[in-house]
């Protein structure tokens, strides 16, 4: 099966464990995911099977959407309630206007320091493994884009936020930064990923109770899953060239990856080449 599966990952399960469960249920040899979801978080996880594992990097570029509950008045080493409390402070009286004024500061193109408890690597070692050993290393700020950061409600010490952001954005870091800007600290109490591009939570299969039949019904073919990429229709001659990994001339040189299609069938993903050509980047077998 060469497909993209939109899964609702339950909390407490790692993304790797979710992929392993899908692999067993679908009886496939090759499976992966398109963007890690924190173990304590739930929501949309794209699991890729067969040849779909080769397009993970394109799907990872899609914007993400989240619902987050931020508990104010404390900080933890993991930036969520699953970690060790490192500081506690009183929560000032906050009205909606005061909170929204802070949220504006974290909207748009910003720089964000990744948390130590993350899958980023330093000298080949995941940061979370170093953090578990009590080792903290400097992390350079990284540019990310927060397209939308909205306050859905305030309930005592808890803020409910709706976030739409770019690849690479850490909601735990965002929660920590917002809490510090409010003067009391904050940590994620609950996190749900509600969308990855066009893949939304309302169409996801609940992995906790999924059957092989349900997973098969929710499978999206590679061509349909990559519909956000422009399509280039090939002639028979061009299709033969692409199948051998050769570049083909196109009327307009694309600015980003494209789907190379013949008679409705996806043959390859191409990238801009030289002199008005497209170079096959990922070629699929029939």
C-alpha positions in Angstrom: 0.0 0.0 0.0 1.4 3.3 -1.1 -0.6 5.9 0.8 -0.9 8.7 3.3 -3.0 7.9 6.4 -4.5 10.7 8.5 -4.3 9.4 12.0 -5.6 10.8 15.3 -2.7 9.9 17.6 -3.8 9.4 21.2 -1.8 11.1 24.0 0.9 9.1 25.7 2.1 7.5 22.5 5.3 8.5 20.6 5.1 9.1 16.9 7.4 6.2 16.3 5.1 3.9 18.3 2.1 5.1 16.3 3.8 4.3 13.0 4.7 0.8 14.4 1.0 0.2 15.3 -0.1 1.2 11.8 2.6 -1.0 10.2 1.3 -4.0 12.1 -2.4 -3.3 11.4 -1.8 -2.7 7.7 0.8 -5.4 7.4 3.2 -3.1 5.5 7.0 -3.3 5.6 7.8 0.4 5.0 6.1 3.1 7.0 7.1 6.5 8.5 5.5 9.8 9.4 5.6 13.4 8.1 6.3 15.4 11.2 6.8 14.3 14.8 3.9 14.9 17.3 4.9 15.2 21.0 4.1 12.0 23.1 1.8 13.9 25.4 0.0 15.5 22.5 -2.9 14.1 20.5 -4.3 14.8 17.1 -3.3 14.6 13.5 -0.3 12.5 12.5 0.4 11.7 8.9 1.6 8.1 8.6 3.1 7.2 5.2 3.3 3.7 3.8 5.2 2.1 1.0 6.5 4.6 -1.6 4.7 7.4 0.2 7.6 7.4 2.7 9.6 9.1 0.0 7.5 12.2 0.0 7.7 13.0 3.7 9.8 16.1 3.2 7.1 17.7 1.0 4.3 17.0 3.5 6.4 18.2 6.3 6.5 21.7 4.7 2.7 22.1 5.2 1.5 24.5 7.9 0.2 23.0 11.1 -2.7 24.0 13.3 -3.1 23.3 17.1 -5.3 23.9 20.1 -3.2 24.4 23.2 -4.0 24.9 26.8 -1.3 26.8 28.7 -1.1 26.6 32.5 0.2 29.9 33.8 2.2 30.3 37.0 4.8 27.6 36.6 7.7 26.5 34.4 9.0 23.0 33.8 12.1 21.6 32.1 10.0 20.1 29.3 7.8 23.2 28.9 4.7 21.0 29.6 3.1 19.5 32.6 4.9 16.2 32.1 8.2 17.7 33.2 9.9 18.7 36.4 8.7 22.0 37.8 11.6 24.5 37.8 9.8 27.7 38.9 6.4 28.8 40.3 5.1 32.3 40.4 1.8 34.0 41.2 -0.4 34.7 38.2 -1.3 38.4 37.9 -4.8 39.6 37.2 -5.1 39.3 33.4 -7.9 40.5 31.2 -8.4 39.4 27.6 -6.9 42.7 26.2 -3.7 42.2 28.2 -3.2 38.6 27.0 -4.0 39.5 23.4 -1.5 42.3 23.5 1.2 39.8 24.4 0.1 37.3 21.8 0.6 39.9 19.0 4.3 39.9 19.9 4.6 36.2 19.0 2.6 36.4 15.7 4.3 36.6 12.3 7.9 35.9 11.6 9.7 35.3 14.9 12.8 33.6 16.2 12.3 30.7 18.6 14.7 28.7 20.8 13.9 25.0 20.5 13.4 23.2 23.8 16.0 20.8 25.2 13.3 18.1 25.2 13.1 17.8 21.4 14.3 15.4 18.7 16.8 17.9 17.3 20.3 16.5 17.3 23.6 17.8 18.6 26.6 15.8 17.3 24.3 13.0 16.3 22.7 12.8 19.7 19.0 13.8 20.2 18.7 16.7 22.6 16.1 14.9 24.7 18.6 12.2 25.5 21.1 14.9 26.7 18.3 16.6 28.7 17.5 13.3 30.5 21.2 13.2 31.6 20.9 16.7 33.0 22.9 18.2 30.2 21.8 21.4 28.6 23.5 22.8 25.5 23.1 26.1 23.8 20.5 26.2 21.1 20.5 28.9 18.4 17.2 30.7 17.8 15.5 29.5 14.6 13.2 31.5 12.3 9.6 30.3 12.3 6.3 31.8 11.3 3.2 31.9 13.5 0.4 32.7 11.0 -2.3 32.9 13.7 -2.2 33.0 17.5 -5.7 33.6 18.9 -7.0 33.5 22.4 -10.0 31.2 22.6 -10.6 31.7 26.4 -9.3 32.2 29.9 -10.2 29.8 32.7 -8.5 30.7 35.9 -4.8 30.0 35.3 -5.4 28.4 31.9 -5.2 30.0 28.5 -6.8 28.3 25.5 -5.0 29.2 22.3 -5.5 28.4 18.6 -2.3 28.4 16.6 -1.5 28.1 12.9 2.2 28.0 12.2 5.0 26.9 9.9 7.1 23.8 10.0 9.5 23.7 12.9 7.4 25.7 15.4 7.5 24.3 18.9 4.2 25.0 20.7 5.8 24.2 24.0 8.4 26.9 23.4 5.7 29.3 22.3 3.7 28.6 25.6 6.9 29.1 27.7 7.7 32.4 25.9 4.1 33.7 26.3 4.1 32.8 30.0 7.3 34.6 30.6 6.1 37.7 28.7 3.0 37.7 31.0 5.4 37.7 34.0 4.5 34.4 35.5 5.7 31.6 33.3 3.7 28.9 31.5 3.7 25.3 30.4 1.5 23.3 28.0 -1.2 21.5 29.9 -2.8 20.0 26.8 -2.0 20.0 23.1 -4.0 18.8 20.1 -2.8 19.1 16.5 -6.0 19.8 14.6 -4.6 20.0 11.0 -1.6 19.4 8.8 -2.3 21.4 5.6 -5.6 20.0 4.2 -5.5 16.9 6.5 -7.8 17.8 9.4 -8.8 16.1 12.7 -12.4 15.6 11.7 -11.2 13.2 8.9 -8.6 11.4 11.0 -8.9 7.8 12.1 -8.7 7.3 15.9 -5.6 5.1 16.2 -6.6 3.8 19.7 -9.5 1.8 18.2 -8.5 1.6 14.5 -9.1 -1.5 12.4 -7.2 -2.5 9.2 -10.4 -1.8 7.3 -10.8 1.7 8.7 -7.2 2.5 7.9 -7.6 1.2 4.3 -10.7 3.4 3.8 -8.9 6.5 5.0 -5.9 6.0 2.8 -5.1 8.9 0.4 -3.0 8.1 -2.7 0.3 9.9 -3.2 -0.9 12.1 -6.1 -4.0 13.2 -4.2 -2.0 13.8 -1.0 0.4 16.1 -2.9 -2.4 18.0 -4.7 -1.0 21.3 -3.2 1.9 20.9 -5.6 1.4 22.1 -9.2 0.9 19.5 -11.8 2.8 19.2 -15.0 1.3 16.8 -17.7 3.9 14.9 -19.7 4.0 13.5 -23.2 4.8 9.9 -23.8 8.4 10.8 -24.7 8.8 13.0 -21.6 7.3 10.2 -19.4 9.9 7.7 -20.7 12.7 10.2 -19.9 11.4 10.9 -16.4 11.1 7.2 -15.6 14.9 7.0 -16.3 15.6 10.1 -14.1 16.2 12.5 -17.0 15.2 16.1 -17.0 12.5 17.3 -19.4 11.8 20.8 -20.9 8.7 22.6 -19.7 7.0 25.8 -21.0 7.4 27.6 -17.7 10.2 26.8 -15.3 8.5 26.2 -11.9 9.6 27.9 -8.7 8.9 25.0 -6.5 8.5 21.2 -6.7 5.9 19.9 -9.1 4.0 16.6 -9.8 5.0 15.0 -13.1 1.9 13.2 -14.4 1.0 11.1 -17.4 -2.6 10.1 -18.1 -3.5 10.9 -14.5 -0.8 8.7 -13.0 1.9 10.3 -10.8 5.3 9.4 -12.2 7.6 11.6 -10.2 8.1 14.7 -8.1 10.3 17.2 -10.0 12.3 20.2 -9.0 13.3 23.2 -11.0 16.3 22.4 -13.3 18.4 24.5 -15.6 17.5 26.1 -18.8 13.7 25.7 -18.5 13.7 22.1 -17.4 12.3 20.0 -14.6 14.6 17.4 -13.0 13.0 14.3 -11.4 13.7 14.3 -7.7 11.6 11.3 -6.7 10.6 8.7 -9.3 7.9 6.2 -8.4 7.8 2.6 -9.6 4.6 1.4 -11.3 
